[in-house]
Amino acid sequence: MRADEYRAMFELEEQLWWYSGMRAITTSILDRVIDRNQIKRVLDIGCGTGYSLQWLQEQFPLAQCVGVDVSRDAAAWWSSRRIDSAVLASADKLPFPSGVFDLVTCFDVIYQFDVRNAGTACAEFARVLAPQGRLLIREPAYDWLRGAHDRAVSTVHRFTARELKRLLEAAGLDILRTTYANTLLFLPAVIHRMSATTRDERSDVRAVSPVANGLLESLLKLEAWLVRRANLPFGLSVIALAVKK
């Protein structure tokens, strides 16, 4: 991913509608299956500039939260957030012993891998999970939805729920649920991406007006309410929750 994308992430991920809305959806999914007091060690794979790791520490204050990211551009921002629990490493070569994490999160990471390395990464996620440990993974959905954003963030493959489920099952994990997300904005996003010019190289990580930010955030928080109760049949992102046998 380009260095300017990490700068945009650092500047926007605390307040931008997409990040805050997706955190709400993540909370809805985890609250149904996890006793927070039982979580002792958390690993955030692809922690980027570090805000997701900080957020997880807030959600699981009794846990030791550790992050990894392969990018030195991302790591350059960690000191600005006073993060000392993240290390440089690739998702398919995790520098941790087996069976040590109660929860592993992976937010938009393996879409940058080819199919073989994505499978290797999922096997690594399973390896470091403790027995009955949970994995929550979110990836961009539908490879036919590629656009300028994908060029900016070096997308290799966007996933369907079936593809993501197949990868996790091949790694020896049991699937607890799969759902899509960013469903209410799916049609406008499809129209936008299909009409965008091929010369547009900007990602979707960009500031919007406060009014638009509040409206879009409200839509995703409505989805968080829906996801707490049911799986969504399509969307711009796909999420899977799995457990180690």
N, C-alpha and C positions, 0 to 999 in steps of 0.2 A: 504494500500500500504506500502511496506517495507521502512524503514528509508533510506536505501541506494539509493532508487529510488528518494527520494526527494533531496538528495545531488546531484545526477546526473542531475536532473532537474534544480537545482539552478546553476550548473556549465555550463550547455549547452543551456538553453532555449533562451538566447539572440542571439546565433549565429548558432545553429544547423539547418540544412536545413529544417527539418520537422516543427519545430516551426515557423521559419521565413516564410516558404511557406504557412503554414496554416494561419498565420496572414494576408498574402497577399490575400488569398481566402476570409477570413472574411471581409476584407476591401471592396473587390469587391461586396460582397453580401449586406453589409450595405449601401454602397454608392448609391445603386439604390433606396433605400426606406426611407432613413433617412436624414433629414436636421439637420446637427450637431449643428447648433445654437439653435435648438428647444429642445435639450436634456439637461435636468437639473439634473437628478439623474440617475446614472448607478449602477447596482448591478452585480458583477462578482461572480457567485456561483462556489465554488471549485477553489478558486484563487491560490491554491498550494503555492509555495514559493514567489509569489507576482509579478512576472514579467508581467503577463497578466494584472494585475490591473494597474501597472504603464503604460503599453502600452495603455490601454483604456483611462487613464487620458490624455495621449498625443493626442489621437484621438479626445477626447471630452474635450478640455481645459476649457470650460465654465461650465462643469458639476461637480457635486460632485460624485466621484466614490468610491464605498464601496465594500469590498470583504468579503466572508465568506469561511471558510474551516473547516472541521471536525477534521483534523489531527494536533495534537500538534507537530509532526515532521515537518510538513509544517510551522506551526507558528513560530518555532524556527528560521527560516530564515528571517522572516519579518523585524526584526531589522537591519539585514545586508543591506536591501534595504531601510531602513528608512521609513517603511510603518507603519502608525498609523491609517489607516482607514479600517482595516480588523479585523474580530472577529471570534472566534471559534464557529461554529454552524454547524448543519447537514442540508443538502439540503432539507430534508423533515420536518424540524422544524425551519423555518427561523424566527429570532428574530426581525422582522420589522412589522410595521402596514400595513394594506391593502391599495393598490392603490397608492403607493408612487413613483414607479420607472418608468421612461420613457423607459428604456432599461434594459433588463436582459440578461446576457450572461451565458452560461453554457457549458464549454469546457471539454468533457470527464469526466463526473461525474457519471451519473445514471447507467452506465454500471456496477458499483459496487453494485447496488441494485438488490434485487429480484423484480419480476414483481409488486407485491403489493406496495412495498415501492417506486418503480419508479413512479407509478401512484400517490402516495401521494406527492412525490417531485414535479411532474408536476403541481399538484393542488396548491401547495405552490408558484410555479413560477407565476401562473396565479393570485393568490391572491394578491401578492405584486405589480403586474403591475398596472400602472395607466390606465384609459380608453384610448384606442388606443395606449397603450404602446406595444413595440415589444419585443419578445423573440427570441434570436438566440441560438440554441442548436446544439452541435456537439457530436456525439458518434461513437465509433468503429463499423464497419459494419460486418454483417454476422457471426452468431454464429458458423458456421462450419469452420471459419478461426482461431479458437483458437490455440494458440501456446505458446511458452516459455514466450513471452512478457505478455500474459494474466495471466499466473501463477505468474509472478513477480509483476504485478500490481493488482492482486486479482479481475480479471474480473468475474462477475457473468453471464452477458448476453451481447452479441453483437447484434446490432439492424439492421433490415431492414428499409427502408424508410416507408413502410406500417405500421410497428409496432410503429415507432416513431410518425407518423402522428396520429395513433389511440390513443396513450397516450395523446397527446396534445389536440386533439378534445374532449376526455373524460374530460379533465380539463376545457373545455369551451372556448378554444382558436380557432381562425380561422387560417387556414394554408395559408400563402402567397406563399410559395414555399418549395419544398424539392429537394435536390440534393445530389448526392454522390460526394466524392472528393478523391484525391490520386488515380486517375483512370489510369494515364499513367504508374504507377509502379505496377498496380494490378497483372498482370500475373507473373512478377518476384517475387513479394511478396508471391503469392500463392505457387509457386514452392519452394521457400525457406522454408515456414512454413510447407509444406507437407513433406519436406525432412529432417527437423531438427530432431535431436534425442530427445527423451522424457527427457533425463538427462540434457539438456540445460535449465538452469533456468535464463538466462540473458534476460533483457528486450531489446527493440529496441532503448532505449535512451542511445546511446553511440557515442563517437566521431568517425568521419571518416576523411580521408585525406582532405586537403583543396580543391584539385581538385574534388574529389567525392562530397564534400559538395556543391561546387559551381554548379556542374552539376545537382545534385538532387534538389537544391533550384531553379534552372532555370526551371526545369520541373514543379514544383509546381506553379511557377509564371506564366508559360504558362497556367496552369489550371485556375489560378486566372483570366486571360484574357478570357478564355473560359466560366467560370462560370458567368462572368459579362453578357454574351450573351445568355446562355442556361443552362439547367440542365443536369448534367452528369448521364448516366444510371446505372453506377456501380462504385465501388471504395472501398477503405479500410476504409473510414469514410463516415458517413451519416450526413447531415446537414438539419435542418429545421428552417424556419423563420415563426413565428406566431405573431398574433396581438390579443390583448384583445378586445372582443366585446364591 
